[in-house]
Amino acid sequence: MTLGKYILAIDQGTTSTRAILFDALGGIAAVAQQEFPQIYPQPGYVEHDAVKILQTVIYVCRAAVAKAGVSAEDVAAISITNQRETTVAWDSQTGIPVCNAIVWQCRRTAPECERLAADGMGEYIKSTTGLLIDPYFSGTKMKWILDNVPAARELAGKGRLRLGTIDSWLVFSLTEGRSFVTDISNASRTMLMDINKHCWDGALLKKLGIPESALPRIVECGGDIGICSKTLLGREIPIAGMAGDQHAALFGQCCFEKGMAKNTYGTGCFVLMNTGEEPVQSKDLLTTVAWKLNGKTVYALEGSAFNAGSALQWLRDELKIIETPQEADRLAESVEDSGGVSFVPAFTGLGAPYWDMYARGALLGITRGTQRAHVCRAVLESIAHESYDLIHVMEQEAGVNLLELRVDGGASRSRFLMQYQADVSDRHVKRPVCLETTALGSAMLAGLSVGLWDSQEELTELWREEQTFTPSCTPELRERNLARWHRAVERSRGWAEI
């Protein structure tokens, strides 16, 4: 191990950007974070300003290095992990986006997804890309931009249009246009990549009218991704690790063995299980590339719930009944139960296993005696209920009974949520010392590439458990809570079509 070196991990999320400086023992030397605005042009639409995202990246990278009191010479490599599926379109000559980025949560392409399904494309897309037809993924977002932004179609005709997810946008910008790439984990989330051949699928590109010349080159998750311009930190630094946020978290949780799984409680909730070197096809879950290193590909099954931590933000920012997530925890613990209240956080539809793009959020069971503590508890319980659905289907599809679930993400700090997750899932929930596993995973990918670490076995030695939550719920209460949750889900479904 090379001591005295650091990996600067860029963690570009849905609501904020962080830079975390990791040392050679996997410890955190410094963290810097900056939020950026969410843009909601109309119901169901979610956008980001890609230039503002880039500005936050530059700010937090410089701030983290300064806070740690190190120099650019101490940074061995840069890694990137990012909100997946969010789509950016820009001019290759000017580097300026032609429109706001379309966020993964955005549902504007639901009509296009319906047309694809009506054309009988569902089975082809599932077998080729591992994904289901849903507005969640990038392919229909790219088509929407080409169809609705005149500048995009004009640039495409001139060969100057660039279409990519946030990883591609950041690498292009940080390398001053020298590298236009995407890593295979992000590419596997576009609904355009053949997960068996690891290339863009010509039939899907033709169907959606997307020119391959506008798409980035697909690369492994570690290696020679690009050279960051010296304008960022004062010297050129290799970008040596890159993965979509959930794939990076699976790596950061050291789920290197087939059958190991993790759940990330971020803006959404994402359960991923390592399924080994062969893709496992699933009816209700997504088959995805977990990572690819040194020519070896590891696949995963994924279950995605679109809204989790965002429900706590809703309590804070829109309803204004809490000031911090910790207050929601305290209120939830102040009552014995939710008072019969159920909440379904389907702000932007339901993901796995329902895949209902027209579902909307629901708060049910309210009485005159309902207090804000009951609402807070129902919201926290809903996150665990969503995760239970994902875990239950995943075990069935993969034919594996999970003995433990490794957890991370901001909401995993909630003691109430983690205990309730263990209770409702009837599984041990293990929370690591380092909850920044998304950034850590990308840093590990970069560190392996530049020789900071020698092997995955060495990385496994760095993983440390902070607390295990043991199930303590009776089977009768568990079944009653789940039955009420599933009734609430049914009442939320198809609401946007009414």
C-alpha positions in Angstrom: 0.0 0.0 0.0 1.3 3.4 -0.9 0.9 5.6 2.2 0.5 9.4 2.1 -1.7 9.4 -0.9 -5.4 10.4 -1.3 -8.2 9.7 -3.6 -10.5 12.7 -4.3 -14.0 11.2 -4.8 -16.7 13.3 -6.5 -20.1 12.2 -5.4 -22.6 14.0 -7.6 -26.0 13.3 -6.2 -29.6 14.3 -7.0 -29.9 17.2 -4.6 -26.3 18.0 -3.7 -22.7 17.5 -4.7 -20.0 16.3 -2.4 -16.3 15.8 -2.6 -14.7 13.4 -0.1 -10.9 12.9 0.3 -10.1 9.4 1.3 -6.8 8.2 2.7 -5.0 4.9 2.1 -6.8 3.3 5.0 -10.2 4.2 3.6 -10.6 7.0 6.2 -12.2 10.3 5.4 -9.7 13.2 5.5 -12.2 15.9 4.5 -15.7 16.4 3.1 -17.2 19.4 1.3 -20.8 19.6 0.2 -23.0 22.0 -1.7 -26.7 21.7 -2.6 -28.1 23.0 -5.9 -31.7 23.9 -7.1 -34.3 21.4 -8.2 -36.4 22.6 -11.1 -40.0 21.6 -11.5 -41.3 23.1 -14.8 -44.7 21.3 -14.5 -46.1 18.3 -12.6 -44.1 15.2 -13.2 -41.1 17.1 -14.7 -37.8 17.3 -12.9 -34.8 19.2 -14.2 -31.3 20.3 -13.2 -29.0 23.0 -14.5 -26.0 21.0 -15.6 -23.7 24.1 -15.5 -24.6 24.7 -11.8 -23.9 21.0 -11.1 -20.4 21.5 -12.7 -19.9 24.6 -10.6 -20.7 22.7 -7.4 -18.2 20.0 -8.4 -15.5 22.5 -8.8 -16.3 24.3 -5.6 -16.5 21.1 -3.4 -13.3 19.6 -4.9 -11.3 22.7 -4.0 -13.0 23.1 -0.6 -12.2 19.4 0.4 -8.6 19.7 -0.6 -8.2 23.0 1.3 -10.1 21.7 4.3 -7.7 18.7 4.5 -4.7 20.9 4.3 -3.1 18.9 1.5 -1.9 19.9 -1.9 -2.9 18.7 -5.4 0.4 16.7 -5.4 -1.1 14.5 -2.6 -4.1 13.5 -4.7 -3.2 10.2 -6.5 -6.4 10.2 -8.5 -9.9 11.5 -8.9 -13.0 9.3 -8.9 -16.6 10.0 -9.9 -19.9 8.6 -8.8 -23.1 10.1 -9.9 -26.9 10.2 -10.0 -27.7 7.8 -12.8 -30.0 8.2 -15.8 -30.1 12.0 -15.5 -29.4 13.1 -19.1 -27.4 16.1 -20.4 -27.2 17.3 -24.0 -24.5 19.7 -25.0 -22.4 21.2 -27.9 -19.1 19.5 -28.3 -17.4 22.7 -29.5 -18.6 25.1 -26.8 -19.3 22.7 -24.0 -22.6 24.5 -23.3 -25.8 22.4 -22.6 -28.6 23.0 -25.0 -31.3 22.6 -22.3 -31.6 21.7 -18.6 -30.7 18.2 -17.7 -33.6 15.8 -17.5 -33.5 14.1 -14.1 -34.0 10.4 -13.5 -37.1 11.1 -11.5 -38.8 13.0 -14.5 -41.9 11.3 -15.9 -42.2 13.4 -19.1 -41.4 10.5 -21.4 -44.2 8.2 -20.2 -46.1 8.6 -23.5 -43.0 7.5 -25.4 -42.6 4.5 -23.1 -46.2 3.6 -23.8 -45.6 3.7 -27.6 -42.5 1.4 -27.2 -44.6 -1.0 -25.2 -47.4 -0.9 -27.8 -44.8 -1.6 -30.5 -43.9 -4.8 -28.7 -40.5 -3.7 -27.7 -40.7 -4.8 -24.1 -39.2 -8.2 -24.4 -36.4 -7.1 -26.7 -35.5 -4.2 -24.3 -35.6 -6.6 -21.3 -33.4 -9.3 -22.9 -31.0 -6.8 -24.5 -30.6 -4.1 -21.8 -31.8 -5.9 -18.7 -34.2 -3.1 -18.1 -38.0 -2.5 -18.2 -39.6 0.2 -20.4 -39.9 3.2 -18.0 -39.3 7.0 -18.1 -36.6 6.3 -15.4 -34.0 5.5 -18.0 -32.0 7.7 -20.3 -32.9 6.5 -23.8 -36.3 8.1 -24.0 -35.0 11.3 -22.3 -32.5 11.6 -25.2 -35.2 11.1 -27.7 -37.3 13.8 -26.0 -34.5 16.2 -26.2 -33.9 15.5 -29.9 -37.6 15.8 -30.6 -38.3 18.9 -28.5 -35.1 21.0 -28.5 -34.4 22.4 -32.0 -30.7 23.2 -31.1 -30.2 19.5 -30.3 -31.4 18.2 -33.6 -29.4 21.0 -35.4 -26.2 20.0 -33.6 -26.8 16.4 -34.2 -26.9 17.1 -38.0 -23.5 18.8 -37.7 -22.0 16.0 -35.6 -21.6 18.3 -32.6 -24.3 17.0 -30.3 -23.1 15.1 -27.2 -25.6 13.1 -25.2 -24.7 11.5 -21.9 -25.4 10.9 -18.2 -23.8 13.1 -15.5 -20.6 11.0 -15.5 -20.0 11.8 -19.2 -20.8 15.5 -18.7 -18.4 15.8 -15.8 -15.5 14.0 -17.4 -15.9 16.0 -20.7 -16.0 19.2 -18.7 -13.1 18.4 -16.3 -10.9 17.2 -19.1 -11.8 20.3 -21.2 -13.4 18.1 -23.9 -10.5 15.6 -24.3 -12.5 12.6 -22.9 -16.0 11.8 -23.9 -16.7 8.5 -22.2 -19.2 6.7 -19.9 -18.4 3.8 -17.7 -20.2 0.5 -18.3 -22.3 0.8 -15.1 -23.8 4.1 -16.2 -24.2 2.9 -19.8 -26.2 -0.1 -18.6 -28.8 2.3 -17.2 -29.6 4.1 -20.5 -31.8 1.4 -22.0 -29.5 1.6 -25.0 -26.6 -0.8 -24.1 -26.5 -4.5 -24.8 -25.5 -5.9 -21.4 -24.1 -9.0 -22.9 -22.0 -7.4 -25.7 -21.2 -4.2 -23.7 -21.9 -1.9 -26.7 -24.6 0.4 -27.8 -27.5 -1.5 -29.5 -28.0 -0.4 -33.0 -31.7 -1.5 -33.2 -32.6 0.6 -30.1 -30.7 3.6 -31.4 -32.6 3.4 -34.7 -35.9 2.9 -32.9 -35.4 6.0 -30.8 -33.6 8.1 -33.5 -30.5 8.6 -31.5 -27.2 9.0 -33.5 -24.4 6.8 -32.1 -22.0 9.6 -32.9 -23.6 11.6 -30.1 -23.0 8.9 -27.5 -19.9 8.5 -25.4 -17.4 5.6 -25.6 -18.1 2.9 -23.0 -15.1 2.1 -20.7 -14.5 0.0 -17.6 -15.1 1.3 -14.1 -11.4 1.7 -13.4 -8.4 2.7 -15.4 -7.5 5.4 -17.9 -10.8 7.4 -17.9 -9.3 10.8 -18.5 -6.9 13.5 -17.2 -8.5 16.2 -15.2 -7.3 19.7 -16.3 -5.0 21.6 -14.0 -7.6 24.4 -13.8 -9.4 22.4 -11.1 -6.6 22.0 -8.5 -3.5 23.3 -10.1 -2.1 20.2 -11.7 -3.3 17.5 -14.0 -4.7 14.5 -12.1 -5.9 11.2 -13.6 -9.6 10.3 -13.3 -9.2 6.6 -12.6 -12.5 5.3 -11.2 -16.1 5.9 -12.2 -19.4 4.2 -11.5 -23.1 5.0 -11.1 -24.0 5.7 -7.5 -25.7 2.4 -6.6 -23.0 0.3 -8.3 -20.3 2.3 -6.5 -22.1 1.7 -3.2 -22.3 -2.1 -3.8 -18.5 -2.0 -4.4 -17.9 0.3 -1.4 -19.9 -2.1 0.8 -17.4 -4.8 -0.3 -20.2 -7.0 -1.7 -17.7 -8.8 -3.8 -19.3 -12.3 -3.4 -22.3 -13.6 -5.2 -25.4 -13.2 -3.1 -24.2 -10.3 -1.1 -26.6 -7.3 -1.1 -26.8 -3.7 0.1 -29.5 -1.0 0.4 -28.8 2.7 -0.1 -31.2 5.1 1.5 -30.7 8.2 -0.6 -33.1 10.4 -2.5 -34.5 7.0 -3.6 -34.0 3.6 -2.2 -31.9 1.0 -4.1 -31.3 -2.6 -3.2 -28.5 -4.3 -5.3 -27.4 -7.9 -5.1 -24.2 -9.3 -6.6 -25.2 -12.1 -8.9 -21.8 -13.0 -10.2 -20.3 -13.1 -13.7 -23.6 -14.0 -15.5 -26.6 -11.8 -15.8 -29.7 -13.0 -14.1 -32.9 -12.2 -15.9 -35.8 -11.0 -13.7 -39.5 -10.3 -14.4 -39.9 -7.4 -12.0 -36.3 -6.3 -11.2 -33.5 -4.8 -13.3 -30.5 -6.7 -14.5 -27.5 -4.4 -14.5 -23.8 -4.4 -14.8 -22.4 -3.9 -11.3 -18.9 -3.1 -12.4 -16.2 -4.1 -14.9 -12.5 -4.2 -13.9 -9.5 -5.7 -15.8 -11.8 -7.4 -18.3 -14.0 -9.1 -15.6 -17.7 -8.1 -15.5 -19.8 -8.6 -12.4 -23.6 -8.3 -12.7 -26.3 -7.4 -10.2 -30.0 -7.5 -9.7 -31.5 -4.1 -8.7 -34.7 -3.0 -7.2 -35.4 0.7 -7.2 -37.8 2.8 -5.2 -37.9 6.3 -6.6 -38.5 8.2 -3.4 -37.1 7.6 0.0 -35.0 10.4 1.5 -36.9 12.8 -0.7 -40.0 12.0 1.4 -38.2 13.4 4.5 -37.2 16.5 2.4 -40.9 16.8 1.6 -41.8 16.8 5.3 -39.1 19.5 5.8 -39.4 21.7 2.7 -43.0 21.5 1.5 -45.0 20.5 4.6 -42.6 22.3 6.9 -43.5 20.0 9.9 -39.9 19.2 10.7 -36.7 21.2 10.5 -34.3 18.3 10.3 -34.5 14.5 9.5 -33.4 13.9 13.1 -36.6 15.6 14.3 -38.6 13.1 12.2 -36.8 10.3 14.0 -37.6 11.8 17.4 -41.2 12.3 16.6 -41.6 8.8 15.2 -40.2 7.3 18.4 -42.6 9.5 20.5 -45.6 7.4 19.4 -46.3 3.7 19.7 -47.4 3.3 16.1 -48.5 5.4 13.1 -52.1 5.7 14.5 -53.4 3.8 11.4 -51.8 6.3 9.0 -50.1 4.9 5.9 -48.0 6.9 3.4 -46.9 5.9 -0.1 -44.0 8.1 -1.4 -45.0 7.8 -5.1 -44.2 11.4 -5.9 -42.9 10.4 -9.3 -44.5 7.0 -9.7 -43.6 3.6 -8.3 -40.5 1.7 -9.2 -39.9 -2.0 -8.6 -41.8 -4.2 -8.3 -44.8 -2.2 -9.4 -43.4 -0.1 -12.3 -46.4 2.2 -12.3 -45.4 5.5 -13.9 -48.8 7.0 -13.1 -48.9 6.2 -9.4 -48.8 9.3 -7.1 -48.1 9.9 -3.4 -50.9 9.0 -0.9 -51.4 9.8 2.8 -54.2 7.5 4.1 -55.9 6.7 7.3 -56.0 10.2 8.7 -58.4 10.9 11.6 -59.0 13.9 13.8 -56.5 12.4 16.2 -53.7 12.3 13.7 -50.6 14.2 14.8 -47.5 15.2 13.0 -45.6 12.4 14.9 -47.9 9.9 13.3 -47.2 11.3 9.8 -43.5 11.3 10.4 -43.6 7.7 11.6 -45.7 6.7 8.6 -43.2 8.3 6.2 -40.2 6.5 7.8 -42.1 3.2 7.8 -42.9 3.7 4.1 -39.2 3.7 3.3 -38.8 0.4 5.1 -41.9 -1.0 3.4 -40.6 -0.1 0.0 -37.3 -1.8 0.7 -39.1 -4.9 2.0 -40.9 -5.2 -1.3 -37.6 -5.0 -3.2 -35.8 -7.5 -0.9 -38.7 -10.0 -1.0 -38.9 -10.0 -4.8 -35.1 -10.2 -5.1 -34.8 -13.3 -2.9 -37.5 -15.0 -5.1 -35.9 -14.0 -8.4 -32.3 -14.9 -7.4 -33.3 -17.9 -5.4 -31.2 -16.6 -2.4 -32.3 -16.0 1.2 -30.5 -13.0 2.5 -29.0 -13.4 6.0 -28.0 -9.8 6.3 -28.5 -6.5 4.5 -25.8 -3.9 4.4 -27.1 -0.4 4.5 -25.8 3.1 3.7 -26.9 6.5 2.6 -28.1 9.5 4.6 -31.4 8.0 5.9 -29.5 4.9 7.2 -28.4 7.2 10.1 -32.0 6.9 11.4 -32.0 4.5 14.3 -35.8 4.2 14.1 -35.8 3.4 10.3 -33.0 0.8 10.6 -34.7 -1.0 13.5 -38.0 -0.9 11.7 -36.3 -2.2 8.5 -34.9 -5.2 10.4 -38.4 -5.8 12.0 -40.4 -5.6 8.8 -37.9 -7.5 6.7 -37.1 -10.1 9.4 -33.4 -9.7 8.4 -30.3 -8.5 10.2 -29.4 -5.0 9.1 -25.7 -4.1 9.2 -24.6 -0.5 9.2 -20.9 0.2 8.5 -18.7 2.7 10.2 -18.4 4.6 7.0 -21.8 5.5 5.5 -20.2 7.3 2.6 -20.0 4.0 0.7 -21.0 5.5 -2.6 -18.1 7.8 -2.7 -15.9 5.2 -1.0 -16.7 2.6 -3.7 -15.7 5.0 -6.5 -12.5 5.8 -4.6 -11.8 2.1 -4.3 -12.2 1.7 -8.0 -9.7 4.5 -8.6 -7.3 3.4 -5.9 -7.1 -0.1 -7.3 -6.3 1.4 -10.7 -3.5 3.6 -9.5 -2.0 1.1 -7.1 -3.1 2.7 -3.8 -4.7 -0.7 -3.0 -3.6 -4.1 -4.4 -6.7 -6.2 -4.3 -10.4 -6.5 -3.4 -9.3 -8.7 -0.5 -7.3 -5.8 0.9 -10.4 -3.6 0.5 -12.5 -6.1 2.4 -10.2 -5.7 5.4 -11.1 -2.0 5.5 -14.8 -2.6 5.9 -16.0 -2.1 9.5 -19.4 -2.7 11.0 -20.8 0.0 13.3 -24.0 -1.6 14.4 -26.3 -4.5 13.7 -30.1 -4.2 14.0 -31.7 -7.4 15.0 -35.4 -8.2 14.2 -37.6 -7.8 17.3 -41.1 -7.8 15.8 -43.8 -10.5 16.1 -44.8 -12.2 12.9 -48.4 -11.1 13.4 -47.6 -7.4 13.7 -45.2 -7.6 10.7 -47.9 -9.2 8.5 -50.5 -6.6 9.7 -48.2 -3.7 8.9 -47.3 -5.1 5.5 -51.0 -5.8 4.6 -51.9 -2.2 5.4 -48.9 -0.9 3.3 -50.0 -3.0 0.3 -53.5 -1.7 0.5 -52.2 1.8 0.5 -50.0 1.1 -2.5 -53.0 -0.2 -4.5 -54.9 3.1 -3.7 -52.0 5.2 -5.0 -51.7 3.4 -8.3 -52.8 4.9 -11.6 -53.8 8.2 -9.9 -52.2 10.4 -12.6 -54.5 8.9 -15.2 -57.7 9.8 -13.4 
